[in-house]
Amino acid sequence: MSPSCTENRHGQPIGLPVAAWQPARRPDHAVLTGRYCRLEPLDAQQHAASLWQAWRHPDPALADDREGEARWTYLGGRPFADETGCQGWLRTMSAGQDPWCYAIVDPQDDQAVGMATYLNIVPDDGRIEIGHLNFSPRMARSRLSSEALMLLMAHAFALGYRRLEWKCDALNAPSRRAAERLGFRFEGIFRQHRVVQGRNRDTAWFSVIDHEWPALHAVHRQWLDPDNFTAAGAQRQPLATHRPLPDTSAGA
């Protein structure tokens, strides 16, 4: 018998009881504040102007990135053409409870420089996903972008979720690297999962579960320590090698 299951009175294997289980809480309007960034519940009127400007900047690492369009490739294409359209799209995205959207704010000038969301929020099962990630070039390879995701991870488990998911286009290598760097565990590929702009999308799935989180959270805190960064903000040691990540191979 596997240590991750038990038997019922019929001799059938069943999952272990979840002791004293209570549904998780939904995200609310709390602002998530870190050392290097702040996550504010998305407000289209407040954040649209700075997000439009941040998203318009081409990414110098990408070929022929006219007005920052390339970063939308794996999100199905940019759904607006100007600031007014950006505000309308943000208003639609933030109108409901799922997805639950955040603007990522740089406290140095209080400008929104990116966006992230919780989605597929299922409190009864304790399951939630991080997605709709759209970081401007200003956030690229910075402690600000890493901390934004770490704040979302920490908040999800603080709300009582048992499972935190990350899904991306299987061809989106930067997103897959980011998930693994943060400690998400690769679970496999959902083949022909979606049709996006008339193209096939296979989806890569990753997760972190609650018993893995305390050790992983400690790694995040250690990496974010100011002593791990130069005066210019460059990391002294990468997260993946800074300290060993916790062993996630064992079952609960």
C-alpha positions as CSV (number, residue, x, y, z in Angstrom):
1,M,0.0,0.0,0.0
2,S,1.4,3.4,-1.0
3,P,2.0,5.8,1.9
4,S,-0.1,8.4,0.0
5,C,-3.3,6.3,0.3
6,T,-5.3,4.0,2.6
7,E,-8.1,1.5,2.2
8,N,-11.8,1.7,2.7
9,R,-13.9,-1.1,4.2
10,H,-14.3,-2.6,0.7
11,G,-10.5,-3.0,0.4
12,Q,-10.3,-0.3,-2.2
13,P,-7.4,2.2,-2.1
14,I,-8.6,5.7,-1.3
15,G,-6.9,9.0,-0.6
16,L,-5.7,10.0,2.9
17,P,-8.0,12.1,5.0
18,V,-7.3,15.9,4.9
19,A,-7.3,16.6,8.6
20,A,-9.6,19.4,9.8
21,W,-10.0,20.7,6.3
22,Q,-11.7,24.1,5.8
23,P,-12.1,25.7,2.4
24,A,-9.5,28.3,1.6
25,R,-10.3,32.0,1.6
26,R,-10.7,34.0,-1.6
27,P,-8.2,36.8,-2.3
28,D,-9.4,40.2,-1.1
29,H,-8.3,43.8,-1.6
30,A,-5.2,43.5,0.6
31,V,-2.1,45.1,-0.9
32,L,0.9,42.7,-0.9
33,T,4.0,44.6,0.1
34,G,7.6,43.4,-0.2
35,R,11.1,44.9,-0.1
36,Y,11.3,45.7,-3.8
37,C,7.7,45.8,-5.1
38,R,4.1,46.2,-4.1
39,L,1.1,44.3,-5.6
40,E,-2.0,46.4,-5.6
41,P,-5.5,45.0,-6.6
42,L,-5.8,46.1,-10.2
43,D,-7.7,49.4,-10.8
44,A,-8.1,50.2,-14.5
45,Q,-8.4,53.9,-13.9
46,Q,-5.4,54.1,-11.6
47,H,-3.0,51.7,-13.4
48,A,-3.9,51.8,-17.1
49,A,-1.7,54.8,-18.0
50,S,1.5,53.5,-16.5
51,L,0.9,49.9,-17.7
52,W,0.3,51.1,-21.2
53,Q,3.6,53.0,-21.2
54,A,5.5,50.1,-19.6
55,W,4.1,47.5,-22.0
56,R,4.8,49.7,-25.1
57,H,8.6,49.5,-24.6
58,P,10.2,46.9,-26.8
59,D,12.1,44.1,-25.1
60,P,15.7,44.4,-26.3
61,A,16.2,40.6,-25.9
62,L,13.5,39.9,-28.5
63,A,13.8,40.3,-32.3
64,D,11.7,43.0,-34.0
65,D,9.6,43.7,-30.9
66,R,7.6,46.6,-32.2
67,E,6.0,48.5,-29.3
68,G,6.3,45.6,-27.0
69,E,4.0,43.2,-28.9
70,A,6.2,40.2,-28.6
71,R,5.5,39.7,-24.9
72,W,1.9,39.0,-25.7
73,T,2.6,36.1,-28.1
74,Y,2.0,33.3,-25.5
75,L,-1.0,35.2,-24.1
76,G,-2.9,35.2,-27.3
77,G,-1.8,38.6,-28.7
78,R,-2.2,42.1,-27.3
79,P,-6.0,42.8,-27.1
80,F,-5.7,46.6,-27.4
81,A,-4.0,49.2,-29.6
82,D,-3.9,52.3,-27.4
83,E,-4.2,53.6,-23.9
84,T,-8.0,53.8,-24.1
85,G,-8.2,50.2,-25.2
86,C,-5.7,49.2,-22.5
87,Q,-7.9,50.8,-19.9
88,G,-11.0,49.0,-21.2
89,W,-9.3,45.6,-21.3
90,L,-8.0,46.1,-17.7
91,R,-11.5,47.1,-16.6
92,T,-12.9,43.9,-18.1
93,M,-10.1,41.7,-16.5
94,S,-10.6,43.2,-13.1
95,A,-14.5,43.2,-13.1
96,G,-15.0,39.8,-11.4
97,Q,-13.6,37.5,-8.7
98,D,-11.8,35.1,-11.1
99,P,-9.3,36.1,-12.4
100,W,-8.2,38.3,-9.5
101,C,-5.8,40.8,-10.9
102,Y,-2.9,42.7,-9.4
103,A,-0.8,45.6,-10.7
104,I,2.9,45.2,-9.9
105,V,4.1,48.6,-8.6
106,D,7.7,49.8,-8.4
107,P,7.9,51.7,-5.1
108,Q,10.7,53.8,-6.3
109,D,8.3,55.9,-8.4
110,D,4.9,54.3,-7.6
111,Q,4.4,53.3,-11.3
112,A,2.8,50.1,-12.3
113,V,5.3,48.1,-14.4
114,G,3.5,44.7,-14.8
115,M,0.5,42.6,-14.1
116,A,-0.2,39.2,-12.5
117,T,-3.3,37.4,-11.4
118,Y,-4.8,34.5,-9.5
119,L,-7.2,32.5,-11.6
120,N,-9.0,29.1,-11.6
121,I,-9.7,29.8,-7.9
122,V,-11.4,26.8,-6.2
123,P,-11.5,27.4,-2.4
124,D,-13.5,24.2,-1.7
125,D,-10.6,22.1,-3.1
126,G,-7.9,24.5,-1.9
127,R,-6.6,25.0,-5.5
128,I,-5.5,28.3,-7.1
129,E,-3.3,29.3,-10.1
130,I,-0.9,32.1,-10.9
131,G,-1.2,33.3,-14.4
132,H,-1.8,36.2,-16.9
133,L,1.8,37.3,-16.2
134,N,2.8,40.3,-18.2
135,F,6.0,41.9,-17.1
136,S,7.5,45.0,-18.8
137,P,11.1,45.2,-19.8
138,R,11.7,47.3,-16.7
139,M,11.1,44.1,-14.7
140,A,13.2,41.8,-16.7
141,R,15.7,39.7,-14.7
142,S,15.2,41.8,-11.6
143,R,14.6,41.1,-8.0
144,L,11.3,43.1,-8.4
145,S,9.9,40.5,-10.8
146,S,11.0,37.5,-8.6
147,E,9.6,39.1,-5.4
148,A,6.3,39.8,-7.1
149,L,5.8,36.1,-7.8
150,M,7.1,35.1,-4.4
151,L,4.6,37.4,-2.8
152,L,1.8,35.8,-4.7
153,M,3.0,32.3,-3.8
154,A,3.2,33.2,-0.1
155,H,-0.2,34.9,-0.1
156,A,-1.9,31.9,-1.7
157,F,-0.7,29.5,1.0
158,A,-1.5,32.1,3.7
159,L,-5.1,32.0,2.4
160,G,-5.2,28.3,3.1
161,Y,-4.7,26.8,-0.4
162,R,-3.3,23.3,-0.7
163,R,-2.2,23.5,-4.3
164,L,-0.7,26.3,-6.3
165,E,-0.6,25.9,-10.1
166,W,1.4,27.4,-12.9
167,K,0.4,26.7,-16.5
168,C,2.0,28.0,-19.7
169,D,2.4,27.3,-23.4
170,A,4.8,24.4,-23.6
171,L,6.8,26.4,-26.1
172,N,7.2,29.3,-23.7
173,A,10.7,28.5,-22.5
174,P,11.1,31.6,-20.3
175,S,7.9,30.9,-18.4
176,R,8.9,27.3,-17.9
177,R,12.3,28.3,-16.6
178,A,10.7,30.8,-14.2
179,A,8.4,28.2,-12.8
180,E,11.2,25.8,-12.1
181,R,13.5,28.5,-10.7
182,L,10.8,29.5,-8.2
183,G,10.4,25.8,-7.1
184,F,7.4,24.7,-9.0
185,R,7.4,21.0,-9.9
186,F,6.8,20.0,-13.5
187,E,3.8,17.7,-13.8
188,G,3.6,17.1,-17.6
189,I,2.2,18.4,-20.9
190,F,-1.5,18.6,-21.7
191,R,-1.4,17.9,-25.5
192,Q,-3.6,19.9,-27.8
193,H,-5.0,21.7,-24.7
194,R,-6.1,24.9,-26.4
195,V,-6.5,26.7,-29.7
196,V,-4.9,30.2,-29.5
197,Q,-5.2,32.5,-32.4
198,G,-5.8,29.5,-34.7
199,R,-2.7,27.7,-33.5
200,N,-2.3,24.6,-31.4
201,R,-1.2,25.1,-27.8
202,D,0.2,22.3,-25.7
203,T,0.2,23.3,-22.1
204,A,2.9,22.7,-19.5
205,W,1.7,22.2,-15.9
206,F,3.6,22.9,-12.7
207,S,2.6,23.0,-9.1
208,V,3.7,23.6,-5.5
209,I,1.7,21.9,-2.7
210,D,1.3,22.9,0.9
211,H,3.8,20.5,2.5
212,E,6.5,21.7,0.2
213,W,5.9,25.4,0.8
214,P,7.6,26.0,4.2
215,A,11.1,25.0,3.1
216,L,10.7,26.7,-0.3
217,H,9.5,29.9,1.4
218,A,12.6,29.9,3.5
219,V,14.7,29.7,0.3
220,H,12.8,32.6,-1.1
221,R,13.4,34.7,2.0
222,Q,17.1,33.9,2.0
223,W,17.5,34.8,-1.7
224,L,15.6,38.1,-1.2
225,D,17.9,39.2,1.7
226,P,19.6,42.5,0.8
227,D,23.0,41.0,1.5
228,N,22.5,38.8,-1.6
229,F,22.5,41.9,-3.9
230,T,25.1,44.4,-4.9
231,A,24.5,48.1,-4.5
232,A,23.3,48.2,-8.1
233,G,20.7,45.4,-7.4
234,A,22.5,42.5,-9.1
235,Q,22.2,39.2,-7.4
236,R,25.3,37.7,-5.9
237,Q,24.1,34.2,-6.2
238,P,21.2,32.9,-8.3
239,L,18.1,31.5,-6.7
240,A,18.6,28.1,-8.2
241,T,22.0,27.7,-6.7
242,H,21.9,30.1,-3.8
243,R,20.8,27.4,-1.4
244,P,19.5,23.9,-2.2
245,L,15.8,23.9,-3.0
246,P,13.7,21.5,-0.8
247,D,13.2,17.9,-1.9
248,T,9.7,17.7,-3.4
249,S,9.8,14.1,-4.3
250,A,8.1,12.7,-1.2
251,G,4.4,12.5,-0.8
252,A,2.4,14.2,1.9
